[in-house]
């Protein structure tokens, strides 16, 4: 993925998984101004499971990989583990995947979903 441009306040890309609908999902968040995070949304309320500062450069291509097993969620960027979280409540055990952006032009390529 590559954030090609973003608004003056920054933009983001979400990789959604175990997606029920727009208000019920898990997602990883990658922002050119706010870093990276693993989050969940239940009934429209977001909960951050893990986050850290991470420099996402404009016009830089990153290989983002999300690995989910049971309640464990891992985010790898360019092959390196960046975040890991466990959701004790396991809000969703199955669902769709999706790509989402806000105030950004994001290019996605070679999206794969592999059942482990």
N, C-alpha and C positions, 0 to 999 in steps of 0.2 A: 504494500500500500504506500501511497505517497500523498501527503497533503500538498497540493499544488499551489493553493492560495487560501488565505483566511481573512476574516473580517478584522477591523481595527482592534477589537477586543479579544481576538483569538478565535479559533474554531476547533472542532474536534471530529473524530471518527469513532464510531462505536462498532464493535463486533459483537452482535447479539447472539445468544444461544439459550437453549431451553426456553425459547420465546413462545409465550401463550398469546399475547397481544401487546400493544404499545405500552400498557401500564403494568405488565407482569412478565418479567424476564430477568435473566442474568446478562451482563455485558462487560466487556473490557472497554475502557475509555482511553483514547490517545489524543492528547491535545498539544498544540504547539506552544501554549502558554501555561497550562496547568499540570503537565506531566502525564503519568499513567495511573490507572486504577482498575481494580476489579470491583464491580458493584452489582447489586440486585435491585429490582424495583418490584414491589408488591403493592397492588392497588394504587399505583401512582406515587408511592413513597419510596425514595431512593435510600439505600443503605450501602455505605462504603465498606467493603470487606478487606481491602488492602490498597495502598497507594504509595507513590513516592515521586520525587522530582525526577524527571527524565527529559532530556533535551530532544524533542521531536522537531527536526529541522524542516523548513519549507523546501519543497522540491528535492527531498531526500527520500529514497526508496527504502522501506523497511519490510522485512519478512516477519509478520506477526503471527504467532501460533498460540492457540488456546487449547489446552488439554484438560478435559473434565472427566473425572472418575468418581462416582458416588458424590460425596460432598466436597471433594478436593478439586480446586481450580488452580491452574498454573498458566501464567502468561510468559511466553518466550518471545524475545525480539532478536532477530538475526541469530537464532540458535542458542541464545543465552537466557537462562531463567532470570526473569526480572521481578516477578511477583508470584506469591503463592498464598492461597487463602482456603479456609475450610468454612463452609456454611453449616453450622450445627443444626439449623432448622430445616435444611434442604427444602427450600420453598418450591422448587420445580424439579422433577426427575426426568422429564422429557419435554420436547417442544421443537420448534423450528429454529433455523438460524437466519440471520439477517444482517444487512449492512446499513449503517445510518450515519448521516453527517449533519452538522449544524454550522452555519456561517463559514463554510469551507468548501472548496472544490477538492475532492479526494478521488484519487484514481486507485481502483482495486483491480488486481489481476491474479489469475491462477488461484481462485478460491476453491478449496477442497474441503469436503466433510468426510471424515473417515471414522467408521465405527471401530472401536478398539475391542 
